[in-house]
Amino acid sequence: MKPQYALTTLAAILAAAGAHAAPTNMPGMDMGAMSMSSATDLNDPMSREGSGTSWLPDSTPMYGKMWMKPNGDMVMLHGAIMPRYIRTNSKRGAEKFDAPNWLMGMYSHPLDAKSQIGLHAMVSLDPITEGGYGYPLLFQTGETWGGQPLHDRQHPHDLFDELSATYSRLLGGGASAYLYLAYPGEPALGPPTFMHRLLAYDYGDAPIGHHWQDATHVTFGVATAGLNLGGKVKVEGSVFTGREPNEDRYNFDRPRMDSHSGRVSYNPDKNNAYQVSYGFVKNAEGDGSDQHRTTASWLYNKPLGEDANFTTALVWGRNDLEGEGKTNSYLFEADYQRKANTFFTRIENIEKSGHELVIPDEALHERKFHLGEYTAGYVRDLTHGKGIDTGLGAAVTLNTKPSALDPYYGTGSPVSFQIFFRLRASRIQMNKMDKMAPDAPSDTDGASMPAMTPPAPAPMPDMNHPATPPPAAEPAAPATPAAPMPETPPAAPAPTPAAPAAAPETIAKITATIAPAPPKAREKNAMTVTLTDSAGAPFTDATVTGDVEMMSMDMGTSHLTFTRHGDGTYTAQPTFSMAGPWRVTVRAIAPGAAKPLTKAFTYSVAR
């Protein structure tokens, strides 16, 4: 496939993801308020989901397109592509037109109220857009091309970077457990990988400390088991294949399951995410050397209003390599977005040996060098919040190094730059909802009373044409005896008019209760509707139906048919697929009535 066709294909996929993603614009609602479940762990909100089984801050905005069904099924698609020109100015520098890219899909399906399965797939067209040699990135190291170690280049990612399945179950007391199996995938080691942190939507370069912090995100063979303790603390462990992907970016490497790791994550509130992890990675680079990797990170996110956000990441990673000892890496990155403008920065400091940097002079192979990278950039969106965000951006990077490396990189501090076009799906917006009390009915109802036919009015006299009085009677003649007449029987009495038919009985009032209160997501809740007539007596023979809809996003409409109990009460069991604001619209119609009486009840559904 030619690169231009690959770019067109990925751009078309992202465009399709955003084509219908224009938000219902009720701004300001915090994503965390929705408590939409993660595809990895039923106990986590969706916004917390990072790469593999890692945690982001709960308040992290999500860019993509999501489809949900009333039965709880969820599909989400997100990604980015950045066609660009990049130039690294150094003796070891290069220039290139390329397009870093990635696309990820997620699916979850509830098995019952306490368990679910999830699927993840991540792909990249890097093998086509970057080629086997990757893209220029000063001081970057890791993996090989043509049998030789790469240096000052970022290797391309595989076509398939994750194919995973998870099973999670609520245990009670706020705890849950999950199992994650992937081929390929990511073990419990390191922070959310750079491609899954917010900056990746605005800046395509990998960190130069990638292989100290999160390089195991593409591992051919992973099994992770985790225990979530109350939604704030998580303990997990993995066995996985230590060897990084080989040079064939289209194949599936042999799983070895020869390495292991453990991680503890802590999210004390919606804006912070911490983790510490350790892993033994066997023969990571294929040169026979094993690594002991230790990492710690702090991710912070702060929503700043309707269309503004600030996020940072602070990451430390250490590799203890056989024959080389310990080397450390430090990273700070920040991304500030306000409407169509985004400013970002990344600062790194890392130790790398002359051997790691592939310096020709073997005398320098064991020497460790302190290297720095300081990047600042800006993106201006051309389209924003309408399903697809397109933007033009630029970034400048200053690299620092010791003078001992001048023969290989040139004197001074090299400066690199890039100009790019960024394409991604727009941010998923949640509709703003006022704080509601459970069981709060709406203030209006659509009562429709049967038409009443008024009695015909009595005729009124015509005042302009008064009636003419009858003429006066003639004087009576003297009475003459008459012959006797035969007796006439009395006339039959006139029939009594029939009484008007009574108006059909009507429904005057609808009330409802639900249990539990507040109702719970993914469970059958008991809703009882009570109908009364105008006299307050139970109305027993109505037909009652209902519509169930989420108020903050389109998840379709499910329908209820209430069971009649003969005492004016009617029951049904609505199911809400996720926590958040929901509306149940009840319609009750009396026999012979033309229209139903309608009333809506809103509920804050709990997890």
Secondary structure, DSSP 8 states (H G I E B T S, - for coil): --HHHHHHHHHHHHHHHHTT------TT--GGGG--B-SS-TTSBGGGB-STT-B--TT---BSEEEE-TTS-EEEEEEEE--EEEEE-STT--EEEE--EEEEEEEEEEEETTEEEEEEEEE--HHHHT-TT-EEEEEEEEEEETTEEEEEEE----SEEEEEEEEEEEEETTEEEEEEEESSB--S-SSS-GGGSGGGGT-----TTHHHHTGGGSBSSEEEEEEEETTTEEEEEEEE--S---S-TTS-------EEEEEEEE--STTEEEEEEEEEETTTTSSS--EEEEEEEEEEEEE-STTEEEEEEEEEEEEEETTTEEEEEEEEEEEEEETTEEEEEEEEEEEEETTTTT-S-GGGTT-EEEEEEEEEEEEEEEE-SSSEEEEEEEEEEEEE--GGGHHHH-SS--EEEEEEEEEEE-B----------TTEEEEEE-----------------SSS-------------------------------------------EEEEEEESSS-BBTSB-EEEEEEE-TTS-B--S-EEEEEEEESSS---EEEEE-EE-SSSEEEE--BBSSSEEEEEEEEEE-TT-SS-EEEEEEEEEB-
